[in-house]
């Protein structure tokens, strides 16, 4: 009897433990629910800010120019962003149409924008002397934006971070020799403590962008970061947080929430094992993430608006980066672009937020990009090159109730299945719906036609 009840108890314990563990395993539906706000938001602001704003020649300047700590120290000793006004930043992001932001709490250089307990290499020890992160989080939250932190797994300042193939001191034999006993476990402890701090002291954190792994010879991957343990802690501290894919856990179930292509436009919706997955592309205004004074390949407002549309047309999110200056401002080039995008989005919000790739039955016409709003059952045709009077939509006949320009809700009449003089030459066909466009396009960056589907 005694034995039986012990076994019984054991089985109960086992069952409960299993149930608890299983409970943590999210179903696909729960995952979609957790990511719903993010999928609908479609557009966010990335902010890369750190000491590298001062040399103003790329956030990798320490690596590229192999700058030793002693020489990099000057930026720390003089860091003083006296014009920093996070309320202005938050307003600029909101007016541009962005729904969330992600800021580099620490980038590869190791400098921390908050008053971390675990290091002296932080903003509160610079001439500026105050925490930068809390006021930023508060300002963006006050504008209704969701909050995300970027935290660099890589650290080019920490004394226990082993030198590797991308470390600024990789070619310095003496430095390498002196650093040979560095213990990545001790570094991992620091990294875990800091992530814990970021996820504990700033209220609800909606996104976390951990950057990045480069496994293989002289590199670092999930064993170095102790990624599984780190992610478990993250999920425990902030159960609803949305996490990127750079922990080197691509094959681990639940090891990431979205894929992160950067600096190129994917050909189509990103898939893993042929299944469409959530994705967010992060992009720069010019070629650099950190403020780069002399970089001149700035994209135009038109290019950026098209980038946003194209991303959404393939089911993705756009995280568009600003690199604030060493004075703490968004420079004019960034402000102009944010404002230009905001002007467009003010009249075209319905074709972006809550939208995704169009159902397959709707093929995109030449020089157009399509998005689809499931909630409204409307299709949006973004016309990149305005055609002369007729826009032919093959396969659309019989499927459209009403059509209008989105910017001013003015009707666009259309013809279907029509016999007419030179009908074939005009492009009329059984399955074709032809929009009858005005000769002049509306005066907006990219005109959008809204189709109310039957
Ligand atoms: C790369 C770069 C980094 C930038 C990031 C943005 O990982 O190392 O400088 O922060 O991309 O995704």
Boltz pocket constraint, residues with backbone or C-beta under 6 A from the ligand:
constraints:
  - pocket:
      binder: B
      contacts: [[A, 48], [A, 59], [A, 60], [A, 211], [A, 212], [A, 262], [A, 282], [A, 289]]
      max_distance: 6.0
